[in-house]
C-alpha cells in the first residue's frame, strides 16, 4: 500500500486524456486493497475499527448510540455495515456521522447510511460544497473521482465540539489535503489513564495541484499551517484515514490481553507530520519544476 500511496502522491491532475487514464488505472489497482475485507476489532476503549484492509473506518460507542467516522468506497458500504454487526452493534444505532475529508474513498457510504439511519452528518465547513456536490475540488467533472452527494447537517470549524452521550470530540481544522479537512480529537481510557486520540484527516499531496492552477486557492499555505499545527499537538494515539498512516495491521497483530496497547504511541504524530512536510516540499518542488518546463 505504501507504493500505491507514493504513486498517488506523484500524480498531479490535468485535463489531458492520458492523465485521466492514469488516474483511472491507479484507482483500478488501489481498489484491490481498498475493498479487501479486514476483521473488525476494538482498537482502544470505545473506539472500534470497522474499515477495510486499505481504508480506515471507525465506530465510537457512546451511552446514547454510535458515532461513525468516515466510510469507504461506495461498493464497500455493505461490508462496513456487516463489520459493525459483527461487533454486536446495530447500524440503526448510528446517530452521528463524522467526516475527515470529502474524497470518494472516505465518503462513499454516507448517502446510503444516512438515509438508512437518519443520522446527522457533520463535516468541515469548507468541505460542505464538496460533499453536497459529490465531487473532487478543482476537478468537478471527473466521474472517476465522484461519489454520491449527501446533505451536510452541521458544518464545523476549529475548536467546535460534537457530543453524543458521554463522548465529546473536538474538531481541528487541518486543511490542505482537502479545503475542509478536519481532524477529530477525543479522550479515551487506557488502563486507568487518560489518552488523547487524534483521527488525523490527512496531509498527503495525493491528487492535488499545488502550482499553476492549484486545486484550490491558498492550498500551499494551508498545508504548511496544518503541518505546524499538528507537530505541536500532544497526542497519545494517532489514527488516520488509511491503515498505513499508523501501521494499523502490525499494531493489531501485537495486541495481547494484559499487554500495553500498541496503538498508544506518544510522539508518533509529530514524527509522521515531519515526514509529511518533507514529502510535501519535494512534491511542491517537482510540480514547480514541471510547470516551469512548459
N, C-alpha and C positions, 0 to 999 in steps of 0.2 A: 504493500500500500504506500510505503514511503516513496517508491519510484513513481507510482501513479500521481501522488501529490506533487512531486517535483515536476513531473511532466505538465500537470495542470498549471502550476505556478509559472512555467516557462511560456505559456500561451498568452498572447495579447489579442484581444478581439479586433477584427477588422471587417470590412464589408465584402471582402473577396470571397468568392465561392470556395476557393481552395482552403481558406482558413476555416470557413464554416464546416467544411467536410472534416477538417482536423478535429474540431470540437465534437462533431458527431461520432467520429471514430474513437476519440478519447472516452466519451460517455459510454460507448458500447463496451469498452474494456473495463472501465471503472464499475459499471453496473454489476459485474460478476461478484465483486467484493461488496458493493453497497447493498445488494439484495440477498446476500448469503445469510442464512439463519445463524443466530447465536443464542444460547440458552440464557434466559433472564435470571438475574440474581440480585440479592440485597447487597448494595455497594457499601453503604455506611449508614447507620441509624435508620432514618425514614426515607432514604434515597435508594431507588432501585433502578437497575439497568434493564431496559426492555427493547433496546435497539437491535440492529443487525450486526454482522461482523465488520461492516465498514462505515456505518452511520450510527452515531450515538443518539439515543432517545431515553429519557428518564421519566420515572413516575415518583412523585413525592407524596407520601402518605401523611394526611393530617387528620385531626379529630373531627373534621367536617367534610371529608371527602378527599378526592385525589387532585393533584396538580400534575399536568402533563407538560414536560419540557421538550418542545420540538417534535417532529415526526421524521419520516424518511421519504424515500421516493413514493410517488402515488401507488405503485404496484406493490409496495410493502406494507400498506396500511392494514391489511388482513393479518399479516404476520405480527405487527406491533400489537394489535388487539388480542391476538392469541397469546402473546408473551405476557400481557397484562393479566389475562385469565389464568395462565399457568402459575402465577404468583398468588392466586386466590383472590385477586381483586376483580371488581366489576367495571367494565368500560363505562357503564351508566353512571358510575360514581365520580367520573371526571367533572369537576366543577370549574376549573380554570385551565386554560391552555396558554403557556408562555412560549414566546418565540425568541431565539437569539438573533437570527438574521433571515432575511427574506430571499433565500435561494431555494431552488426546486428540491434539493436533496435534504432540506430540513423543514419544508412546508407542505410536502406532497399530500399528507393525510389530513391537513387541517379542516378543509371544507367538509369531508366525509364525517370526521369525528365530531366536529362542531354541530353538524346537522343531527347526528345521532344522539348526542348527549345534551345539547343546549348549553354547553359550556361557554364561558366568557373567554374570548381571545384577547390577549394582552401582548403588545409589541412596542418596540421603539417608535417614537413619533415620526422620525424621518423614513422609516420603512413602511409606514402605513400605506402610501400610494402604491408601493411595490406589491404588497400583499393583496390589496383590493383590486389591483390590475393584473396580477398573476404574471409579472414579467421581471426580467433582469435589467437593472438600471443601465442606460446607455445602449441597450440592445433590445429594445422593447418588442421588436417584431420577430425575434429569433424564437421560433416554435420549439427548438430543441431545448431551450432554457426556460420555457414557460411552465407554469403549474396552475392548478385550479385556484382561481381567485376566491378570496374569503374576506368577509367583513371583519374589521378590527373593532372590538367593543370598547377598548380603552388603550390609549397611546401613552407611553411613559417617557420621562426624561431622567436626567441624572438625579439620583437620590430618592426617586419615587419608590414607595413601598407597596407590596402586594401581600395581603394577609388572607389566609384561609384557616379557620380554626386556630390551632396552636402554632402555626407555622407562618413566618414572615420572610419574604425575600426582598432584597433591595436592588433596584436597577442601577447599573452603571453604564453610562454612555461610552462605548468603545468603538467609534466609527472608523471606517477605512475599508474593511472587507465588504461592508455594505454601509450606506449612509446612516441607517438607524441601528447598526449593530449594537446589541445590548447584552452585557454580561450580568449575570444574576448571582448575588451573594446571599448566603444564609448560614446559620449556625446549627451545628449538629452536636450530639453527644457521642463521645468515643471513650469507652472505659471510664466514664465518670467525668471526663474532661470536655470542655467546650472546644470545638474545632470550627474554623472558618472555611467554608466551601465556596469556591467560585466556579460557576458554569461559564467558562470563558467563551465569548462569542466566536471569535476567530481573528487572526491577524495576518493571514497569508494574502499574497497578491492575487493568487488564483487567476481568474479571467479578467481582472481589472486592467484598464488602460490608465497609466499614471501621467503620461505626457501627450502632447499633440491635442487630441480631442479626448480628454480624460473621461472615465466612466461617469464621474460627476464632479462638479466644481469643488475645489478645496480638498480633494482626496489625499494628496500628499501630506498636507498639514494634519489632516485627520489621523492618518496612520501614525505620524510621529508623536502626536499628542497622546494617542492611545498607548503606544509603547512606553512612554514616560510614565503615564498613569499606572499602568499595570505593573511595571517594575517596582513601584513604590508600595504596592499593596501587600498587606500581611495576610497571607493565605496558607492554610494548612493542607487543603485538599484541592488539587487542580482537576477539574473535569472539563471536557470540551466537546465540540460537535462531531468529531471523528475520534475513534478509539486510539489512533496512533499519536494524537496530541499528548496523551498522558500515559501511554503504554498500558492500556486497559487489559489486553489479553494476558500479558506477562504478570501483571499485578493480580488479576483474577486467579491465575494458576498458583500464586503464592498464598492465597487466603487459607488459613487453617484455624480451627477452633482453638481459642486460648492464646493465639499468637497476635502480635500487633497488626493492625490493619495496614496493609501495604499501600493503600491509597492515601494514607496520611504521610505527606512528604513536604514539610515546610521548606520554602526556598525554591521549589520546583517551578513555580510560576515565573519568578524573576529570571531564572536560567532560561526557561522557554522563551520568554519575551525578548531576552537579549539575542537569542538565535534568530527570532523572527525579524528583529530590527536589522540585523546584519544581512539577512537574506533579502529584506526589502531594499536596502541600499544597493545591493547587487542588481536586483531586478530593475530598479529605477535607472541605474547607470546603463544597463543593457537596452532598455526601452528608449532612453535618451539617445544613445549611440545609433540605434536603428533608425530613429526619426531623423537624425542629422545626415544620414546617408541618402535619404530620399531627395 
